Amino acid sequence: MGDASAVKTEAGRVVGDARRSLVALSERIHDRPELCFEEVEAAAAVAEALADGGFDVSTGVYDLPTAVEARAGSGPLSIVICAEYDALPGIGHACGHNLIAASAVGAGLALAPLADDLGLTVTVLGTPAEEGGGGKVFLLERGAFAHAHAAMMVHPWPEDRLEATCLAVDHMAIRYLGRDAHASASPEKGINAGDAFVVAQVAIGLIRQHLDPGDQVHGIVEKGGDAPNIVPKEATGRYMVRARSLADLAKLRPRIERCFEAGALATGASLEITDLSPTYSHFEGDPALTARWRANAEDLGRSYRADEDGSARPTISTDMANVSLALPAIHPMIGIDAGGAVNHQPEFAAACVGPSAEAALVDGAVGMAWTVIDAATDPDLRDRLLAGRS
């Protein structure tokens, strides 16, 4: 095919022509927030948009009913673009997954007509359940990335950043079982599961002073009892334990589990700890692809002053991190004007539609398409990806 600049111009034109439909897709997902593994409408909307764009689309793939796999081209260099679309409980798309999905679709539409001439196979992969369900981990384990040479996605944030600090994380369900009794007439006959949770929370609060830098633990109590005059028989909650690496997480988790065990020991309640998802790893981004993304994003008017001035990186966790340990990957943050709000706030959800969000959607789509074109047309980068990470 012709020189890379001409191909990029064509990719940008395709995204520009599709702008209205991509914004409509984003708004459709935003207006109908669905929780992890329940993204029926969002997955269908993504699949429909890609099928209309000429992709060979399969739904319900890899034993995940809301996963989507759409493929175009048959070249030797295989690139996966990840689309997320699950929402958060109570506050909807306060992490901008509607924009992630629409940007991925836009990048795919731009690359589909160019793929064969560029020697590419382009896959847009609809990945359910990033918010605590580990959809990409299941997809990785089940072969969705088996033939891919690189993967990418973009993530909304209050400012442009090249990369976040991604902590490894375990998501855990906590359940104490005691024995109910009349809280006034016969409290001695009860075993207070709510008190067991209180003991655990106090222990966790005290141990925080002694955690390694980067270690985090936080959670919520979902149920503490049924009535104030009944000794609580059951108490449940959800907790997250985070650390800088998988090795650090393996050291931290037993310490936190002992805090929960202390609650059971002190009260006589029984304890159940259940993993809610696979472990999310730390992230190892690909420097060459990151550099290509940066150059392309800056050509689109994006700025990375915060990365240059030494500002602390955002701290997040994502199942895209597991993908990054298996193959070259990038996960840049694309800025929207959130009016001072940050991710996981209702105000950020509101900011994920509107002019600034639309600009981020388009820039994300074009920037990813251009980065894939660079990977396909730069001989050294292409050969390195085809040869594998080493």
N, C-alpha and C positions, 0 to 999 in steps of 0.2 A: 504494500500500500504506500501511499505518498508519505511525505515527511510528517513527523509527529505533530507539528503545529497545525497543519491542515486537518489532520484527523481530530485533534482536540477541538478545533473550530466546529467541525461537524457534530461532535458529541455535545458541545454546548448548545448548538442550534436545536438538537433533538430535545434536550431538557427544556429549553425555552419554549418550544412548541407544545410540550406536554405540561407546562407550568400549571395551567388552570386545573387540569385533571389531577395532578399530583397534590395540589392544595386541597382539592375536594376529597381526595383519599385521606389526607392527613386529618382534615376536619371531621370526616365520617368516623374515623377511629377515635378521635378525641371526644366526640359527642356520645360515643357508646363505649365507655370504658369497661373492659373485661379483665378479670383477675387471672392469675397464672393458671395455665392449662384449661382455661375456659374461654379462650379468645376465638370463638367460633365465627363471629361476624368479621372481626379484623382479618383473620386468616383467609376467609372467603373473599374479602375485598382485595387483599394483596394478590391472591391467586388470579382473580378476575382481571386485575390491571395488567398482570404479567402475561396472561394468556392473550389478552387483546394486543399486547406488544410483540407477539410472535414467539413467545417462549413455549417450550414443551413443559407443561406444568403437572405436577403430581401433588396431591394433598393427603393428609393423614399418613405421612411417610415415617419410617423408622419407629413404628408403633407409637407414634405421638399424634393423636387425632387433630391437633391444631398446628402441626408442622407443615410447611410448604416447601417444595423443592421445584425450582424453575430453571431450565437450562436452555442456553442458546450457544451456537457455535460448536465446533468439533476439533478445535486446535489443540496442540499438545500442552500448552501452558494453561493450567486450570486455576481460576480465581473464584473464590466464594465471597459474596457480599451478603452480610447478615442483616436481616430485618427483625427487629423486636417490636412487639405490639401489646404486651400485657401492661395493665395499669396497677395502681396501688390501692389498697383498701381505703375507702373513705374519701380520698382526695384525687382519685382518677389519674389522669396522665400528668402527674407532677414530676415526672422524670423525662417527659418528652418522647416517649416511645412512639407516639403517632408520627413525630418528625423522623425518627430513625427508620421506621417502616417506609415512609414516603420517599425519603432520600435514597434508600436502597433500591426501591422500585425505579426511581428516576435514573440512578446510575446504570441499572440493568437495561432500561429502555435505550439509553444512549449507546451502550456497548453492543447490544444485540445485533444491529445491522453491520457492525464493524468487526465482529468477532472472528469470522473465518479469515478475512483478509489480514487480521493481526495475529493469526495463529493462536487464538484463544478459545477456551471453553469457559463461558461465564455462567455461574450459578448464583441465583438469588435464593438464599435459604431463609425461610420464615422460621424463626427460632422462638418457640413459646417459653414462657415461664422464666424470664430472667430475674424477676423480683422474688427470689427465694425458692424457685422450683428447680433450677439447674438444667433448663432445657438444652443448652448447648453441650453440657457434659454428657447427657444421654445421647445427643446426636453424634458427638465425638466418639463415644464408646460403640455406637451402633453403625459407624462407617460413613457418616455424612461427609466427613472431611478426608476420607481415605485417599482419594485421588487428587486432592487439592494441593497446589503449590504455595498458596498464600490466601489470607482471609482478611477482611476489613469491615469496619462499620464506623459511623460517626455518632457522637452522643451530645445532645444539647447540654449547655452549661451557661452560667451567667457571663462567661467570657471565653475567648478562644484560648485553648491550651493544647499543646502538642500531645500531652499524655497525662494521665492521672497516676497517682500512687495507688495501686490496687492491692488491697490486703487480702490474704487468704482468709476464708471464713467458713465456719460451720453454722448451720441453722438447726436449732434444737427445739423440740417440744418437751416441756417439763410437766410431769403429772405426779402429784402427791395424793395418796389415798389413805384416809384415816377412818374414823368412826363417828357418826353423828350422834348427838344426844341433846337433851334440853339444856340450854346454856345457863339456866338459872337453877332449875330443880335438881339436875343430876349431871353437872359438867364433868365430874370425875369419871363418868362412864364414856366420855368422848375422847377421841384422838383428833387433834385439831390440825387438819391439812393446811389451813391458811397460815397458822403459826409456823409450820415447817417452811413455807415460802418466805415468811418474814426472816427467819433465822438465816436462810440461804442468802437473801438479799443483803442482810447486814454483813455476812461473811464476805460477800463479793465486794461490797463497799469498802471494807477494811483492807482487803487484799490489793485493791487498786494501787495503793501507795507503793507496792512492791512489784508491780508488773514492769516488764521491760518496755523501753520506748517503742511505740508503735502497736503494742498490745491493747486490745479494746474488748470490753464485754458490755452488752446492753440488751435490754429486753422488756417485756411487758407481762403483767399478770392478766390473763384473760378471764379467769374465774377464781374468786376467793371464798365463795360460799353462796348460800341461798337466802338466808334470813339472819338478822342479828341475834335471834333467840335460838338458833340452831348451831351447835358446834359444827364447823365446816367439815364435811366428810371428804370433799374433793377440792383441790386447787390446781389450776393449770396455767401455763404460760408459754411464751415463746421467747427464746434467747438467741443471740448471735455472739459468737466468739471469734475475734479477728486477730491476725498477727501478720507480720511483714512477709513471711514465707511459709510454705507448707511445713518446713522443719520447725519453725517457731510455733506454728499452730499446734503441732503434735506435742510440744512441751507445755503449752498454755492450757489446752483443753482439760487434761487431767486435774489441774489445779482448780479449775472452775467446777468440774464435776464433784470434787471433794467438798466444795461449798454447798452444793445441793445435797450431798450425802449427809452433811452436818445437820441440815434441817430435818432429815428423816431420823437421824440418830437421836437428836434432841427431843423430838416429839413422839417417836414411835410410829410415825406414818411410813408407809412404803413409798418408794420412789421409782418412777419410770422416766428414762431419758430416751427420746426417739429422734433420730435424724430426720429432718424435714426435706432434705435434698442432698445430693452429693456435695462433697467439699468443693468450694471454689478456691482456686489456687491464686498465687501472686501472678503478676503480669510481666512478660518479657517481650517488649515491643521490638520490631525489626528496625534498626537504625536507618537503613537505606530507604525503605518504604516510607518511614516517618519523614525523612528529608525530602522525598518526592512530594508527599502530601503537603508539607510546609510550603515548598516553592509554589505549588499549584494554588493553595489557599491564599497565599499572599498575592498571587496574580489576580485573584478574585476580590482582593481588597481586605482580606483578613489580616490581623496583626497578632504577633506573639511577643509583645513587649513584656507580658507577665512571665514568660519563660526566660526572657533575657535578663530581667532585673533581679532574679533570684527569689521571686515570690514562691512561697511553698506550693507544691503541687496539690490539687484536690485529692482528697483521700476517699476512695470508694472501694466497692467490691463488685465483681462482675463475673459471670460464667464465661465471658469472652476470654478471660485470663487463662482458663484451661486450654482453650484453642491455641493461645499464644505459646504454650509450652510444647505443642505438638507440631506447629508449622509457623512460618513467618506471618505476623499479624500486626495490625495497627488499630487503635481505638482512640482517635483524636476527639477532643471536646470542641464543639462548635458553639460559639457564643450567640445568645439571644438577649434582647433587652428585657430583663425581668423586673426592672424597677426596684432593684435592691433585694428581691426575693432570691432564694436559693432552692435547689432541687429538694423535692419532698415537702414543699410548702404549697398550700392551695393557690397562692399568688403565682407560683411558678407554673402551675397547671394552666392558669388563665393566660399566662404569657406564651404558652406553646401553641397558640393560634394568633393570627394577626400579622402585620407587616414584617416585624422583625423575625418572627418564626418562619414566615414564608421565605425570607431572604436566606435564612440558615438552611432551610430545606433545599433550596435550589443550589446554594453554594456547596452543600454537602454532597448532593448528587453529582454536580459537575466536578467537584474536587476529587471524588472517588473515581469517577470515570477517567479523568485525566491521569490519575495515579496508576490506574490499571493500564492505560495506554503507554505510560512511561515504562512500566514493567515489561510490556510486550515489545517495545521498540528499542530499549537500551540493551545492547548485546550483552554487556557484562552482568547487568541485573537479571535479565532473562535467563542467561545460562546458569547463574547462581541459584535462582529459584527452581529451575528445572532439575538441577543437580541435588536439591535438598538443602536444608539449613546449613549443613557443614560446609 
